[in-house]
C-alpha cells in the first residue's frame, strides 16, 4: 500500500533547483558525459534501438546526435501551478518514441523535423526563458534526448541557470535515463495513457507502454515525492501525472487511477484531462471506436473516480494574484 505525505509546501527561501548540488560536486558533468557516450548504442528509451546516434544514425525517434527543437517560449497554457503569471519556459522537442494514432501534435512528433541544436544553443534557449521571467524550464517530449538535455544543462548552469526543471514526458522512459536524471529534475510531469497492453499496442504502437509507465512513475515518485508548492502556489518539486480521458474507455481510466492511488501514492497529484478530440490517424474507417469527442458525462465520471480514490486533483493553487 502506498503511503501519503502530509507535507506539500516548500518555502521560496529554502528552495534551490536539485541540479545545483550535483553541479557543485562535479557530478552533473559526469552524468552528461556518461549519457552522451551511451548514444553510441542507444538505449535511451524502452525501444532499445541500439543504433549509433553519435554517428547520426537514427531509428524510431528519427533523432541523431543532436536534439531537434520545434519551438520555445513562455507557455501560459500549462497547469496553473507551472505557468504562474509569467509562464512556464517550455522547450518543445521534435519527434517522439511513441506512435500515438490520436496525437494532436503529430506535425511536431511524427512529421516535420525541427531546428537541430547543439548544447550551446539549447543552453541559450534555457537562459533566454529565464531572462524573460519564466518560473521553470519545461522540457516537452524529452524521452529520446535525455543525453542532449544533460549536456546542455551543464552549459546553462555554468552560465547562471537557476530555475526548476520540469520533465514533461509520455512516461515511455527507460530506467537508465531516470537514473541519470535522479537529482537533476525537480518536477516530473508524466502522462499515463493506458495500462492495458492491447490498447497500448493499438493506439500507441507500444505493447509494453502500461508496464513501462507504471514502473517509471513509481521511480519518479521515489526520486521527488508528491508535488510541493511554494507560498505563492507555484510547483517546486514532485510528481504531477496527466491522464487524458478517452471516449468509451472509462474502465481504463479507473484502472490507471487505481494504480496511482494504490501503487504510487494516494496523494498523487493528477490532472484529469478532457482535451481529447479525434486527430491524426483517427477516422471512422481506422479507429471508429474513438472517432468522437469525449462526452461531458464521461469526463465528470472520471473526475468522480479520482475523487473517490482520494487522489489530489489539479486545481487552482496560486495565491494572491489573478491571471489577466
N, C-alpha and C positions, 0 to 999 in steps of 0.2 A: 504494500500500500504506500503510495506517495504521501509525503508529509508537507503540509502547508507551512509557509513562513508568516511571521507576524510583523515583519519589518519591511516597509515598502518605500522608505524615504532615504535620500542621501542629500546632505546639505551641500550647497554650492561651494562653501568654504572647504569642505572635506574631500571634494571630488577632484580627481585627475584622471585623464584617459589611461586605460590599462597599459597601453604600449609604451608609455614613458618609462615605467620601471624596467621593462625588458631592454629598452634602448640604453638606459644608464649602465646596465650590466653587459652591454655589447651583444646581447642575445638576439635582439631584433635583426641585426645584420646577419648573424649566423643562421637564423630561420630563413631569411630571404635567400641566402646562398644555397642552402640545402634544398629549398623549394625549386629554385631555378634549375639546379642540377638534375632534379627529378624529371624535368621536361624531356630529358634525353630518351626516356622510356616512359611515356606519360601514363600515370595512374592518378591524375589529379582528381578525377571523379569516378563514380562506380562503373563507368563504361570500360575502364581498363584497356584503352585502345593500344597502349604501348608503342605509339609512334614517336619518332624523334622530332619533337617540336622545336628543339634548339636548331635543327636544320630546316625549319619551316615546313616540316611535313604536317599534314592535317588529317583528321578523321571526322568523328561525329560532330564536334563543335566547330569545325571549319576555322580554327584559330591556331596559328603557328607560334612563332617566338614571341610576338608582341600582341598585346590586347588591342581590340578594336572598340572605339568609343562612338556611340551614336550621338549623344548629347550630354551636357552637364549644365545644371542651373539650380537656382534656389526654388525648390519644389514646394508649392503651397497646397498640393493635393494629397499629401500623405496624412497619416493619423495625426490628430491634434498634438499629441504628446511628442511628436517628432518635428512637425512643421513649425510649431510655435507661432511667433509673429514675424519671423524673418526668413522662414523657410528651411527645409531640410536640404542639405547640399548634395543633391543626387548626381551620380555619375552612371549613366546607362551604358552598359557594355552590349555590344552586338553579339549575336549568335548565342546558342544555348545547347545544353546536353540533353534536353528533352525534346519531344516532338508532339507537343500538345495540339490536338486537332482543332481545339476551340480557342487557340491563343489569340488574344485581342491585340497583341503587339507583334504579330507574325512578320511584319515588314522589317522589324529590328532583329527578332530572334531567329528567323529562318531564311529570309530572302536577301536583304541588302547587306553589304559589307560596310562597316563604319570606317572612321579615320583610325589608322593604325598609329599607336602612340608608344613611345619608349618610356622608361621610368622617369626621366626628367620632365617630359611633357605631362605625364599623368600626375606627378607630384605638383606641377604648376597649376593644374586644374583644382586640386585639393586646396592649395594655398589661396587661389582666387576665390573659391567658395567661402573660405574662412574670412577673407578680407571684406567680402560683401555682407558679412554678418550672419551667415548660416549657423544653425545651432549644432550641426553634426555633419559628418561626411557619410553619405549613404550610397554604398556600392550595390547597384541593381544588377541581378543575374551575374554574380561573380564566380559561380561554381567552377568554371573552366579556366579562370585566370587568377587563381589564388597566388601562384608564384609571382606573376606580374604585379599584383596588388602589393605584395610584401616588399618587393624590391623598390617600388615607387614610394611606399610608405617610409622607408629608411631615408630617402632623399627629402621627403616632405617634412619629416620630424626634425631632421638636421637643419632645415630652413625655417623652423618655427611652428609647425602644425601642432595645435593643442586641442582639437575638437574630438568628441567621442566618435567612434567608428560604428556604423550600422552595417551589418552584413545581411542584405536583403535577398534571400535565396529561395529557390524552389524546394529546397531540402533534399535535392538529389546530389548530396555531397559525399565525399569519401571521409572516413575517419582519419586518414592520414592528413588530409587538408585541415580537418578540425584540430588535429594535434598541433599543426604548425600555427594555427590561429589562436590557440589557447594563450590567454594573457595579452592578446592583441585586440580582439574585438570586444567592444563594450556592450553592444546591443545586437543580439541575433534576432532577425525577423524572418523566420522560415514560413513558407506555405506548407499546408498539409492538405494535399489534393485528394488522395484516395488511400485506403488501406487494402482494399480487395485487389488481388493480383490480376484478375480478369479485366476489371475496369481499368487498372493501370496500363495493361497491355493494349487495350482497345483505344484508350483516349490519350495516353502519354507515350506509347511505344516503348515502355519500360516496365516489364512484368514485375520487377523487384522494387518498384518505387515505394510502395507502402512499407515494406520491410526496412528499406534504407531510411526513409523519412522518419519512421518511429525511432530507429536506432540513433540517428544523428540529432534529433530534437532532444532526446534524453541526454545526450552528451553535451549539447549546447546548454541545457539547464544545469548540468553538473558544473560547467565552467562558470556561468554568470548568475545563476539563480533566477528567482522571479523578478519581474520588471519593477524597477525602483525609479522614483521621481524626485526631483529637487523641489524646493519650496514654491517654485513657480508652476509646477506641474509638467515640467519637461522630463522626458525619459532620459535616464543617465546610464543605467546598466540593467541587463536582464534579458529575458526572452519574451517576445511578442509574436504569437502564432497567428497567421492569417488562414482562414478557411473559406473558400469560395463555395457557396451552396449551389448545387447543380440541380436542374429540373428533374424531378422523378427519382432523386437519389437521397432522400431524407434518411433512409436507413444507413447509408454510408456516412452521412453527417453524424448520425447518432453514434456509430462505432468509433469514428475519429475523436469526437468529443469525450466519449467514454475512455478511450485510450489516454487522452491528455489528462483527464481527471484522475485516473487510476494508476497509470504507468509513469507519468511525468510529475505532475503536482496538481492538487486540487485548486491551487490558487494561480494556475497558469493564466496569463492574460491573453485573451483571444479576440481577434477581430472577425466576427461572423459576417461575411461579405455577401451583398446582394447584387453585385455588379455583373453577374453572368448575362451574356447575350450570345446568340449564335454568331460565330465568326470563323474566319479562315476556312477550314475544310468541312465545317458542319453544314449539311444540307439535308433535305428530305430523302435524297437518294442514299447518301453515305451514312449519316448518323441521325436518322429520323427521331429517335427517342430523346435527343437533346436539342432538336431543332425548334426550340421555342424559348421565350423569355421565362425567367423564374417567376412563379406566381407569388403574390404578396403573402398568401396564406402559408406557402412553403417556407418563406423566409421567417415569418413570425413563429412558426413551429420550431425552426432551427434555433432561433434565439431562446425560445422557451426551454428547449432541451439543454442548452448551455447553462441557463439559469438554474434549472433543476439539478444539474450536476455540480453547482457551486463554483463554476469557473468565473474568473474575472472578465467581464465583457468590456470591449472598447467603449469608452465613454469620455465625455469632455472633462479633462483633468486639469486644464490650465486655469490658473488663479490670477485675478487682479487685472485682466485685460480682455478685450473682445476683438475677434477678427473683424476687420473692416471689409 
